[in-house]
Amino acid sequence: FLGFGGNAARQRYEDRIFANTVQKNRLLGKQTGLAPEAPYLDPCLPMDIKDEIQQNGQTLYLRGTGDFDLCRETLQPFMNKTNETQTSLNGVYQPPIHFQNSEFYGFSEFYYCTEDVLRMGGDYSAAKFTKAAKDYCATKWSILRERFDRGLYASHADLHRLKYQCFKSAWMFEVFHRGFSFPVSYKNLKTALQVYDKEVQWTLGAILYRTRFLPLRDIQQEGFRASHAHWRGVSFVYNHYLFSGCFLVVLLSILLYLLRLRRFHQRALRSSSAAVLWLEEGLPSQKGAGPL
């Protein structure tokens, strides 16, 4: 959604691989990745796994080498960092952080990346995470599949997670330490899935990101109010018709209710008259009556 999540980063990474490999093959006369026998060696995939990238009717064949450090180095340009100070991903300004007395929580991919496969959710340690990620990336795909079949990973971890866990581990590490400039020695990050028994998703951050300028937009609208008199007139007319429509609906509802009440009252009167007539017909006449 914002372009820097794990899946979006993988897509940008694959686009770059495909474009660069096709260009090198054309310039150097090579056939890298054009056949399964000569695949492109991807350091961000687990050892010996096979994968494909398909674009524009062409297929690029990949084989993983599981090199975590090389994968991190390859992903660094995707941070879009600038030489300016106090900037984070994509050159966006980042206010200074007091790392000594701060505490942060990582949700969504931060939690999935540490817990689903590596089973390290909770308190984050860069050294422990790096070691676990290196070991995972360097493990052959056949062994990872065997562990998956034996149910050794989290219940909601699937084959897609296993395939791209190496890439996402390197991406999360780079985003946190290089993109957001958190020191490797930082100890106050906790990855979590739920807050008060409710799962926290990345969409909350997306909403906050999209609405961060709403007060500024309101101020800008106030400043340009004079130039939008026509639209205000249209809005006034629209609101006038809306109010009139609501008033008519309410009035019609009241009339229908009164009509229904009147019918009910008339029905009750007819029922009462019928009951009185029945009683009068059932009583004996008193004109011919006399003492026995």
N, C-alpha and C positions, 0 to 999 in steps of 0.2 A: 504493500500500500504506500509506504513512504520511500521505497526503493532501497532500503538498507536492512531489511529482514533477511533471514537465512535463505528462503526460497527465491526472493528477488535477486539476492546477491549471486546465488548459483546460476540463475538465468543469465545475468550479465556476464558472469565468468565464462559460461559456455558460449555465449555469443562472441566474446573476445577470442576464445580458443579457436572457434570455427573460422572466424575472419582471418586471424593471424596465420593459421595453418594453411588455409587455402591460398593466401598470398605468398607464403614461403614456398609452397609447392610449385606455384606458377613461376616464381622468380628463379628458384634453384633447380627446377625440374625434378622435384622429389615426389614421392607417393605416400607421404606420411599420413596415416589415418584413413586412407582410401580403401583399405582392405583389412579384414580381421587379422591377417598374418603380419601386417605392419601397422599396428595401432599407434595412436598418439598416447604417450606415457603421461598420465595425469597423477601428479603427486598428492592430490586432494581426495583420491579414492582409495579404499582399502586395498591391500596387497592382492594382486592378481584378479581383481574383479573386472568384468567386462561391461562396458556401457556404450551407448551410442548417442550421437547428436545428429538430429535430422533437421535440415533447413533447406528450403528452396529445392526440394527434390533430391538433395544430396545427403549422404550419410557419412559421418565422421566416426570412426571406431576408436574407442578409448580402452586403455587398460591401466588399472590403478597400480601405483608404486608405493603408496602409503608413507610418504615422506612428510611428516607434520611440519618440520621447520621450513622446508622448501615451499610447502603450501602456504604457510604464513607469509613468507617473503613474496610469493606470487600475488597474494591478496592485498598487500599493502597499497598499491596504486588505486584500488577500488574504494579506499577511504575518501578519496578526493580532498586530501588535506592540503592546506596552503602553508606558505612560509610565515604567515602572520601569527602573532601570539594570541592566546585566548580564543582559539577557534577549535571546533570539533569536526564532525563529519561534514563533508561538502562545504567546508569553509564557513560554517555557521558559527556565530559568536557563542562562546560558552563562558558564563561568569566563573570567577575563581571559586574553587572548592577547598574548604578547610579539611584536608584528609585526616588530620589527627583527631578531630572531634566530630566526625560525620558518620552516618550509618545509612547504607543504601540496600534496597531490595531489588532483586532481579526476577521478573516474571516472564511468562510465555517462553520464548526460545531460550532465555537464560536458564530457566528451570528444566525444560525438556532436554537441552544439550548436556546438562550436568547429571540428570537423574535417569532418563529413560534407558540409557545404555551403560553409562559409566557408573551409575548408582552413587553419585556424589552430591546429591541435592542438599541444600542447607548452607552451612558456613563454607564460603569459598576460599580456597587456597590456590594461588597461581602455580606454585611449585607442584602440588599434588595433581592439580588438573592437567598441567602440561605433561607430566609423566604418564598419567592414565591415557591421555589423548595420543601420545606417541606410541604407547603399547598397542592401543586399539588400531591405529592406522597401519602399523607394521604387521598386524596379524593377518594371515591369509583368509581370504573370503570364505573358503570352504570350512574353516574352523569357526568363523563367525556365524555361518549358517547352521552349523551343528549346535552351537550354543543357543541360537535362536529356537531351533526345533526342540531343544530340551527345556525351554522356558526359563532361561537364566536371566532374561532381561525383563524390564517392566511389562506389565500386561498390555498396555496400550502402545508399546513399541512395535512397529511393523517393519517390513523389509525396506521400505523407503527410508525410514529412519536409520536402519543399519547401513544402507548404501551411502548415505550422505552425512553420516555422523562425523567422519573425519573432516570433511569440508566445513561443516557447521561448527565443529570444535575450534578449528583454526580461525574461522570468521568471528566467532564470539570472543575469542581471546584478543584478536586484533581490534575489534570494535571497542572493547572495554578498555584495553591498555593503550592503544594507539589512537583510536578515534576519539574517545572521551578522556584520554590522558591520565587514567588512573595508574598509579605506580604498581609495579609487580608485587611490592611488599604490602599492598593494601589488604587489610584483614577484615574490614567491616562490611563486606557484601554478603548478603544471604539470598539464596535463590529459593523461591516459594511458588506454590501452585494456587493456594487459597488464602483468602483473608476473611475471617469470621465464617468459615465453612462455605464460602462462595469463591468459585474459580475466577481468577483475574486474567483477562485476555488482553492481547495487544491492541484490540479495538478501542479500549479506553484511552490509551495513549494517542491513537489516531484522532479520536474526537477532540481531545485536549489540544492537539496540534492544529487541527482545522479551525478551532474556535478561539485561538489565542489572540487574534486581532479584532475580535468582534467589538470591543469598546472603541478601538480606533476607527472602525468603520462607522460607528454611530457618530463619533465626533466629526468625521468627514462629511457625513450626511447632513449634520447640522450646519457645517460651513457652506455647503452647496445648496442649502434649502431654497435660496432665492432663485436659483437657476432651474429649479424643478417644480415651479408653481403649477405647471400644467398637469404633472403627474399627481400633485396633491389634490387638484380639482377632480381628476379622475377617481382618485382614492375616496374623496368625499362623496362623490355621486355613488360609487360602489357601496360604501358603507350606508348611505341613505337608503338605497334599495334593499340592502340586506336587513336593515332595521325594520323597514316597512313589511318585508316578507315575514320576518319573525313575528311582528305584531299581528298580521293577518292570520298566521297559523294559530297563535294563542287565542285570538278572537273566535276563530272557527271552532276551536276545541271547546271553548266555553259555550257557544251556541249549541253544539252537538250534545254537550252534557245537559244543558237546560231542556232541550227537546227530549232527551232520553228520560230525564226526571219527570217531565210532564206526562209522557206516555205511561210511565210507571204509576203515577198518581191516578190517572184516568182508569187504568186497569184495576187499581185497588178499589176505586169507587164502584166500578161495575161489579166487582166480586162482592163488595159489601151489600149492594142493592139486591143482588141475587140471593144472598143469605137471608136477608130480611123477608123477601117474598116467600122463600121456602118455609120459613117459620110461620108466617101468616097462613099459608095454605095447610100447614100441618095441624093448626089449632082447631078444635070443634067450635061450631057457631053457638053463641049464647042466647039467640032469640027464642028458640024453641025449648030451651031448657027449663025445667021446673023441679019442684021437690018430689022425691020419690014417695 
